[in-house]
Amino acid sequence: MSAISDILALAQPLADDNPKTLAQTELDAAYERVDALVKTRPDDKEMLAEDQETWVGVWEQSLINLRACLLAACVLWIHAVVRPHIAEGMAESQPFAARWTTEIASRRQEMERQEREEQNHGQQDGGDSAPSKQGERIEDGSGQTDEKVVEDGDSDKAESAPPAIKSTTSREGSSTSGVRLAYVQVPARAKRSRIILDDDEDEEDEDPRPVKKTTGGPPIVTHKTRCKACADRSEPCRGPEGRTCFVCAKLKIKCNKSPGRTRAQKAAEEEIVADRKGKGNAAARPTRVRREVEDPIELVDTEEEEHQKKVPRTKTQPKEQVAASIQDTGVRAVKRLEAKILKNQARMKASEAEMADMGAEVESQRVELDAIKRALGMK
């Protein structure tokens, strides 16, 4: 903003009796600075990239200062002409300055891209952790120890060994428990429903997808008469017997297979077969086979769950900042527009001053005309 402040200072009336001399001195100094930069221009070599960047910054500042001085000279009605040798040097140096400015901007963009890639790699490397191993020593009643190494990821799959208790028997035959050698805490098992996937053997539907069957509750059947939702989607109607099918339950809509339907609808939709005695009709129901499966005891590592809860969340990456080259271009555009505005304001002030001078001159001519008319007796 130094160039703009100089323009404002030169546009305002100065306390000096001769402001044109001061403006001419500033203009000569600006010419000399530009001439010195032309003479000290670095060579066009890659090894001098830093010198070129420094020279380009000083060159742009000097041109802004020179334009401000020329504008001030125009405001003060000073006949300012660019010197020939300086004009030639500026014409020769301007292509180098433009090309070096483009190279500097590209280098800065490349450096910013590399920094972003390094930050991304660093975050990825920090997030990945090698699976650690934990050693477990189990001692049985015979005094032998077995070591088992279990990875953190497979801690749930580790086999649980019951605590071994060393007991001693007295002469009377009564047994007394000794010192507990190993202790494994088995928490209360949460209630879970076991799902068994069986292939559907229905030859009429010819659907190779597995059917979900649960050990508890009504059996899973495939209705030959599909409900409205399954018919619209051309999908087989499956679900618990006498309840809402899977499709309607997923869509949360009313199903024709739900208990709310009438007996006539049930009789029309289900396959009707004769009972054992041959009297009456009874709906065919698939046979239910009860399967007895022993649920294994699962060990839960409470310390590992607490550690997973305490893991901090990853912070979101900050937004990318505006590139320095774009910011510099915007600053230069702002300065250029401000200089144009100040130039127009200076022209307006000069026009107003000229109009004031012309008005004063007309007024003096009128006074002189009145005096001549009085002398001639015309008034």
PyMOL commands that set and color helices and strands:
alter all, ss='L'
color gray80, all
select helices_A, chain A and resi 2-11+19-39+46-75+84-127+155-157+228-233+246-251+263-269+302-309+324-376
alter helices_A, ss='H'
color red, helices_A
select strands_A, chain A and resi 133-139+145-151+165-169+175-180+195-199+210-214+220-223+237-240+272-274+281-283
alter strands_A, ss='S'
color yellow, strands_A
deselect
rebuild
show_as cartoon
